Each structure stands twice: as C-alpha cells, then as structure tokens.
Amino acid sequence: MTDDYLVRIGRLIRDARQHRGWTQLQLADALATSQSAVNRIERGNQNISLEMIARIGEALDSEIVSLGYAGPMHLRVVGGRRLSGSIDVKTSKNACVALLCASLLNSGRTILRKVARIEEVYRILEVLASIGVRARWINEGNDLEIIPPARLELEAMDTEAARRTRSVIMFLGPLMHRTDQFQIPYAGGCDLGTRTVQPHMSALKHFGLDITATGGFYHARVDRGAAPGRPIVLTERGDTVTENALLAAARHDGVTVIRNASSNYMVQDLCFFLEELGVRVEGIGTTTLTVHGLATIERDVDYSPSEDPVEAMSLLAAAVVTSSELTICRVPVEFLEIELAVLEEMGLDHDRGAEYHAANGRTRLVDLTVRPSKLVSPIDKIHPMPFPGLNIDNVPFFAAIAATAQGSTLIHDWVYDNRAIYLTELTRLGASVKLLDPHRVLVEGPTRWRSAEMMCPPALRPAVVVLLAMMAAEGTSVLRNVYVINRGYEDLAERLNALGARIETFRDI
C-alpha cells in the first residue's frame, strides 16, 4: 500500500475507534497487540494487511473501514420546529482539556468524572497516548482513568493530533517539570485570527522556560536554577495563560503569586483540581492567585469537572431562536449572571430554581426554564469582558438572539480577529447582520429565517450559532463539514433531536 493509503486507512480506524468511545489501549487489547502498534497504524506509519483491517472492523463494529474513506460529516436540518422538555448541561470542554493537561503533573492515578466526549478531548488523549500516558474510559465510558509512565516518550508525540487543538499549548507548564528540553507543535484549533503565545512565554520565563519558535514547533529549554523572584504579572488576563502559569507553579517548590489572573470557570476548576493534588491555592475566583507548589506530586485523585456555562448558553439560545419552552438543568449560574441580566433587560421570560452544588462541591448550579419571549434590542452594545463580565465565548450567541429581537443591536467582539466576520453568515439564513469592521457587527431584528445550504464556519461558537438559526428556519437546511462543532459539543444533534429538533447527520458517498 502507498503511504497515502496508509494514512487514509489510519484516519478511518482512528475515527471508528473514537466513535466507539475506545482508547488506543482498548483497541490494542481487542486485537491482542500493543498500544504503540495501534498508534503507528492510526498515523499511517505501519503496513497493514487486509486480514488486520477486517479484524479491526469486527472489533469496532464498523463497516466504514471496509467501505472506504470517511468524508466530512454534514448536518441536514428540518427547521421551524419547537423544542420542549428538559436537558442536562454536560461538563465543561475547556475545564476537561485543562485537567487532562494537568494530569501530567501527577505521578499517581487520576480519575476524571463525566469527561466530555468531544473531538478536542480526543485530540488531547491521542497526544497523551502517543507519549506513553495510559488513558482509558471506565464506568461504561463515562469517566477517564489516566496513568502516566515513569518517562514520557516526547519524541513520539502525535504532532498531527497536537496541531488540531489549541489546548496543546497547556503542555508547556507541566512538561517543563518532566524534562530539560522538549518541543511541541504550533497550536491549532479554531480559525480565529492571530492569537499570540507571547503572554505564555512571558509568564513561564519566570520558571526558567525559554522558548524558540522555528520550523512549526516551539522548542523549549528549562533553566533549573530559575525561580520567580517577585509576583508574576500576566500581560493578558487570558484563561489558558493563567492555566499555564498555574501548571508551572504547581510543581515549583515554593510560593508563586500570579496577578492579573483570569478567574473564569475553567481556571477555577483547575484550581480545585490542584487542591486535590495537594497544591494549596489562595484567591480562587479573584485576579490574584497564590500557589504553594510541591516539588513532586504522586497522589491518586478522583475529580469531577463542573458543567459548561457556554453549552448552557448555547441551549438557552436554542430555546430563544426557536420560540420554545425549555428547561436547562445543571446550569453553572455564577458564570452566566451577566448574560441573564442582559437577557432580562431584553425581555426574556424565564425562571430559576434553587441553587445547588456541582459534583465538585464548589460550583453553584441552577435549573433554568426559558419560555417564548418578545425580545427588544438591548440599550447598550454587547461586548465581552474577563470574568465576571459577559463571557467571550457567549458573545456569538447574542447575534442569533439579537436577530429575533425588535431593534438594532451592536455586537463588539474585540478579542478575536475574525469571529465577527463569521457572524455575517447568518445573512444567508435571512438575518440582517452588517459588518462594521473586523470586530463589530450591527444586527437588525426581528428576522424571518429561511433555509439554506452552506459550509460550517471554521470557528466553534459561530458554527453552532448557524446551526441554531437553521433550526429556526422553515424548510430544510444543510450545514457541511461540522467537525468544528464536534470539537466542543458531545452528541449535540442527537440531544437536540431528543427535545424535538430534526437534525440528521450524513456523509458524502
């Protein structure tokens, strides 16, 4: 077989394995081979017989291995249908990927409960597996058990998987405690314009990490004699920047003060997890974090990441644009309070139940019932701010919501270079979205949605916004190549169908 066919077959096998919910180790056990052999097969680096292809297909119960190349996944949406019933918010995508990276700090066993089964998590798991970390789904596939090796095989890192996620940048903080020099590929993920890694480098240099970016890789060297001599002031109050600083500080044998830190939901979850590892963190929920690090961490831990406020906002927006009554359960209300206050001013009819705690014992949850409402545009513009402001990832959903409201709404997405441009895709579905500049759009409502066939925007939240608009539009719409949605949402189409939507997944033959 040619190298090209080996790579294509490897991708088919990887996709079939992930669809089954198996790790590379589980497939290796079923085939009576090694995890490293499965890893080579999936990367197209090992010749594979027809007999082995048949055995893999049988093990994975997947005919797609024998049918040929699996093209991109698409969605066919029959819109104009009301949603009803209740739905639980799943665990946070951004918290789960941070905790997977944080598991590299621990020499003991880490169990993470109800981890989101999404492409972003799969990519991180592939990278972890390629460097020797044993990760397997347990408890009927609900939870993850992670056991690191004594020595990481960093030279065997799956660079293809790493390049498909921005989260790989959070390997810098943990890996600097495992080896004196290493490299990771440039981070990928959503196409949101230039997002510099300079704030990461500025934060981690205090711990002795020096990074040179050449040839598509970040080449890292660690000076073991370096240590923060004064508080670290982050030049950007970013979530992943703060997480990287926390990951570096957790294994620094001393006290680290981090100022201008993000206090967003995924950062708080990471702090709670570090406390389970024995690392004391003061100031959780504020912009100043004081970390009492440990030189070594070897502890068996069991942690439950909290629910995802952005998924909660997605479901709330789904109810609004389809004029539906929907109960959204397990909403992390602390991270949606500004959004709900804005929506109340716009006229949203909703009820909140009594507060209760998430499984981590710390995050506040409520059950939220949303009813059909006649909305008016907000008086002020919609713009994000670091927590406790309106969440950056929730801004796109206000484009679809504003399109249903009476009046003009200015949306200013100042963080990302391209994302506001993607919101103009709503015009193909009948909305009036005028691009004022690369960061601002003006939305006029209300909208008479219409069906359309279009490509999925290459950014997660705008892609979901387009899907929600298709659900509101009478007729049949097609959204092509929805990998980016699967990066951040688990079984979204199926879960919406359970509420009354009609969304069919298909591939080109």
Solvent accessible surface area in square Angstrom, and as a share of the most:
residue,aa,sasa,rsa
1,M,117,0.52
2,T,83,0.48
3,D,109,0.57
4,D,85,0.44
5,Y,116,0.44
6,L,11,0.05
7,V,45,0.26
8,R,80,0.29
9,I,27,0.14
10,G,0,0.00
11,R,88,0.32
12,L,9,0.04
13,I,1,0.00
14,R,22,0.08
15,D,50,0.26
16,A,8,0.06
17,R,12,0.04
18,Q,10,0.04
19,H,169,0.75
20,R,107,0.39
21,G,6,0.05
22,W,51,0.18
23,T,12,0.07
24,Q,7,0.03
25,L,33,0.17
26,Q,54,0.24
27,L,1,0.00
28,A,0,0.00
29,D,98,0.51
30,A,56,0.43
31,L,6,0.03
32,A,96,0.75
33,T,49,0.29
34,S,55,0.35
35,Q,36,0.16
36,S,61,0.39
37,A,8,0.06
38,V,1,0.01
39,N,12,0.06
40,R,102,0.37
41,I,8,0.04
42,E,10,0.05
43,R,73,0.27
44,G,8,0.07
45,N,95,0.49
46,Q,56,0.25
47,N,120,0.61
48,I,15,0.08
49,S,63,0.41
50,L,137,0.68
51,E,124,0.56
52,M,41,0.18
53,I,21,0.10
54,A,66,0.51
55,R,92,0.34
56,I,1,0.00
57,G,12,0.12
58,E,145,0.65
59,A,23,0.18
60,L,5,0.02
61,D,125,0.65
62,S,21,0.14
63,E,132,0.59
64,I,49,0.25
65,V,13,0.07
66,S,85,0.55
67,L,147,0.73
68,G,31,0.30
69,Y,118,0.45
70,A,12,0.09
71,G,12,0.11
72,P,59,0.37
73,M,58,0.26
74,H,6,0.03
75,L,8,0.04
76,R,81,0.30
77,V,1,0.00
78,V,40,0.23
79,G,6,0.06
80,G,36,0.34
81,R,103,0.37
82,R,159,0.58
83,L,3,0.02
84,S,72,0.47
85,G,50,0.48
86,S,68,0.44
87,I,17,0.08
88,D,79,0.41
89,V,5,0.03
90,K,67,0.28
91,T,13,0.08
92,S,0,0.00
93,K,17,0.07
94,N,27,0.14
95,A,0,0.00
96,C,0,0.00
97,V,3,0.02
98,A,0,0.00
99,L,1,0.00
100,L,0,0.00
101,C,0,0.00
102,A,0,0.00
103,S,2,0.01
104,L,1,0.00
105,L,1,0.00
106,N,0,0.00
107,S,64,0.41
108,G,9,0.09
109,R,99,0.36
110,T,1,0.01
111,I,14,0.07
112,L,0,0.00
113,R,68,0.25
114,K,142,0.60
115,V,4,0.02
116,A,6,0.04
117,R,56,0.20
118,I,3,0.02
119,E,32,0.14
120,E,3,0.01
121,V,0,0.00
122,Y,25,0.10
123,R,2,0.01
124,I,0,0.00
125,L,16,0.08
126,E,5,0.02
127,V,0,0.00
128,L,0,0.00
129,A,17,0.13
130,S,7,0.05
131,I,0,0.00
132,G,27,0.26
133,V,1,0.01
134,R,109,0.40
135,A,7,0.06
136,R,85,0.31
137,W,12,0.04
138,I,29,0.15
139,N,78,0.40
140,E,174,0.78
141,G,19,0.19
142,N,79,0.40
143,D,8,0.04
144,L,0,0.00
145,E,10,0.04
146,I,1,0.00
147,I,60,0.31
148,P,15,0.10
149,P,39,0.24
150,A,112,0.87
151,R,157,0.57
152,L,13,0.06
153,E,79,0.35
154,L,29,0.14
155,E,134,0.60
156,A,34,0.26
157,M,9,0.04
158,D,12,0.06
159,T,43,0.25
160,E,68,0.30
161,A,1,0.01
162,A,0,0.00
163,R,92,0.34
164,R,73,0.27
165,T,0,0.00
166,R,59,0.21
167,S,9,0.06
168,V,0,0.00
169,I,9,0.05
170,M,2,0.01
171,F,0,0.00
172,L,1,0.01
173,G,0,0.00
174,P,1,0.01
175,L,0,0.00
176,M,2,0.01
177,H,36,0.16
178,R,60,0.22
179,T,39,0.23
180,D,79,0.41
181,Q,102,0.45
182,F,18,0.08
183,Q,78,0.35
184,I,0,0.00
185,P,0,0.00
186,Y,79,0.30
187,A,27,0.21
188,G,20,0.19
189,G,31,0.30
190,C,17,0.10
191,D,72,0.37
192,L,11,0.05
193,G,22,0.21
194,T,115,0.67
195,R,98,0.36
196,T,81,0.47
197,V,31,0.18
198,Q,99,0.44
199,P,11,0.07
200,H,10,0.04
201,M,38,0.17
202,S,23,0.15
203,A,3,0.02
204,L,0,0.00
205,K,124,0.53
206,H,41,0.18
207,F,11,0.05
208,G,8,0.07
209,L,6,0.03
210,D,91,0.47
211,I,26,0.13
212,T,72,0.42
213,A,50,0.39
214,T,72,0.42
215,G,75,0.72
216,G,19,0.18
217,F,39,0.16
218,Y,18,0.07
219,H,68,0.30
220,A,2,0.02
221,R,153,0.56
222,V,18,0.10
223,D,87,0.45
224,R,125,0.46
225,G,74,0.71
226,A,37,0.28
227,A,58,0.45
228,P,23,0.15
229,G,82,0.79
230,R,165,0.60
231,P,40,0.25
232,I,1,0.00
233,V,90,0.52
234,L,4,0.02
235,T,106,0.62
236,E,79,0.35
237,R,91,0.33
238,G,13,0.13
239,D,40,0.21
240,T,44,0.25
241,V,2,0.01
242,T,0,0.00
243,E,2,0.01
244,N,0,0.00
245,A,0,0.00
246,L,0,0.00
247,L,0,0.00
248,A,0,0.00
249,A,0,0.00
250,A,0,0.00
251,R,35,0.13
252,H,36,0.16
253,D,107,0.56
254,G,27,0.26
255,V,84,0.48
256,T,1,0.01
257,V,36,0.20
258,I,0,0.00
259,R,110,0.40
260,N,46,0.23
261,A,0,0.00
262,S,4,0.03
263,S,5,0.03
264,N,15,0.07
265,Y,5,0.02
266,M,8,0.03
267,V,2,0.01
268,Q,16,0.07
269,D,1,0.01
270,L,0,0.00
271,C,1,0.00
272,F,15,0.06
273,F,0,0.00
274,L,0,0.00
275,E,55,0.25
276,E,81,0.36
277,L,1,0.01
278,G,27,0.26
279,V,1,0.01
280,R,133,0.49
281,V,8,0.05
282,E,75,0.33
283,G,31,0.30
284,I,40,0.20
285,G,34,0.32
286,T,68,0.39
287,T,50,0.29
288,T,56,0.33
289,L,2,0.01
290,T,25,0.15
291,V,0,0.00
292,H,44,0.20
293,G,9,0.09
294,L,61,0.31
295,A,54,0.41
296,T,106,0.62
297,I,5,0.03
298,E,139,0.62
299,R,115,0.42
300,D,102,0.53
301,V,10,0.06
302,D,71,0.37
303,Y,11,0.04
304,S,21,0.14
305,P,5,0.03
306,S,3,0.02
307,E,13,0.06
308,D,5,0.03
309,P,0,0.00
310,V,0,0.00
311,E,9,0.04
312,A,1,0.01
313,M,0,0.00
314,S,2,0.01
315,L,1,0.01
316,L,1,0.00
317,A,0,0.00
318,A,1,0.00
319,A,1,0.00
320,V,19,0.11
321,V,9,0.05
322,T,10,0.06
323,S,47,0.30
324,S,2,0.02
325,E,89,0.40
326,L,0,0.00
327,T,36,0.21
328,I,0,0.00
329,C,24,0.15
330,R,70,0.26
331,V,0,0.00
332,P,0,0.00
333,V,3,0.01
334,E,47,0.21
335,F,12,0.05
336,L,1,0.01
337,E,72,0.32
338,I,75,0.38
339,E,2,0.01
340,L,0,0.00
341,A,46,0.36
342,V,28,0.16
343,L,0,0.00
344,E,85,0.38
345,E,131,0.59
346,M,1,0.00
347,G,38,0.36
348,L,13,0.06
349,D,60,0.31
350,H,27,0.12
351,D,74,0.38
352,R,100,0.36
353,G,39,0.37
354,A,89,0.69
355,E,93,0.42
356,Y,76,0.29
357,H,112,0.50
358,A,6,0.04
359,A,79,0.61
360,N,25,0.13
361,G,44,0.42
362,R,111,0.41
363,T,8,0.04
364,R,73,0.27
365,L,0,0.00
366,V,3,0.02
367,D,50,0.26
368,L,1,0.00
369,T,27,0.16
370,V,0,0.00
371,R,63,0.23
372,P,66,0.42
373,S,40,0.26
374,K,196,0.83
375,L,10,0.05
376,V,80,0.46
377,S,26,0.17
378,P,16,0.10
379,I,170,0.86
380,D,108,0.56
381,K,88,0.37
382,I,4,0.02
383,H,67,0.30
384,P,0,0.00
385,M,96,0.43
386,P,38,0.24
387,F,29,0.12
388,P,94,0.59
389,G,21,0.20
390,L,10,0.05
391,N,14,0.07
392,I,44,0.22
393,D,26,0.14
394,N,0,0.00
395,V,0,0.00
396,P,0,0.00
397,F,0,0.00
398,F,1,0.00
399,A,0,0.00
400,A,0,0.00
401,I,0,0.00
402,A,1,0.01
403,A,0,0.00
404,T,36,0.21
405,A,0,0.00
406,Q,112,0.50
407,G,24,0.23
408,S,54,0.35
409,T,2,0.01
410,L,49,0.24
411,I,1,0.00
412,H,43,0.19
413,D,0,0.00
414,W,107,0.38
415,V,50,0.29
416,Y,18,0.07
417,D,56,0.29
418,N,42,0.21
419,R,4,0.01
420,A,1,0.01
421,I,68,0.35
422,Y,33,0.12
423,L,1,0.01
424,T,31,0.18
425,E,49,0.22
426,L,0,0.00
427,T,49,0.28
428,R,115,0.42
429,L,0,0.00
430,G,22,0.21
431,A,8,0.07
432,S,55,0.35
433,V,11,0.07
434,K,129,0.55
435,L,72,0.36
436,L,69,0.34
437,D,46,0.24
438,P,72,0.45
439,H,50,0.22
440,R,81,0.29
441,V,0,0.00
442,L,50,0.25
443,V,0,0.00
444,E,73,0.33
445,G,12,0.12
446,P,85,0.53
447,T,24,0.14
448,R,220,0.80
449,W,28,0.10
450,R,136,0.50
451,S,41,0.26
452,A,24,0.19
453,E,90,0.40
454,M,6,0.03
455,M,110,0.49
456,C,15,0.09
457,P,6,0.04
458,P,63,0.40
459,A,1,0.00
460,L,8,0.04
461,R,11,0.04
462,P,1,0.00
463,A,0,0.00
464,V,0,0.00
465,V,1,0.00
466,V,2,0.01
467,L,1,0.01
468,L,3,0.01
469,A,0,0.00
470,M,0,0.00
471,M,6,0.03
472,A,18,0.14
473,A,0,0.00
474,E,124,0.56
475,G,37,0.36
476,T,71,0.41
477,S,1,0.01
478,V,17,0.10
479,L,0,0.00
480,R,63,0.23
481,N,60,0.31
482,V,2,0.01
483,Y,60,0.23
484,V,15,0.09
485,I,4,0.02
486,N,42,0.21
487,R,13,0.05
488,G,8,0.07
489,Y,5,0.02
490,E,27,0.12
491,D,78,0.41
492,L,11,0.05
493,A,9,0.07
494,E,96,0.43
495,R,32,0.12
496,L,1,0.00
497,N,53,0.27
498,A,90,0.70
499,L,10,0.05
500,G,26,0.25
501,A,10,0.08
502,R,139,0.51
503,I,10,0.05
504,E,90,0.40
505,T,59,0.34
506,F,37,0.15
507,R,89,0.33
508,D,81,0.42
509,I,223,1.13
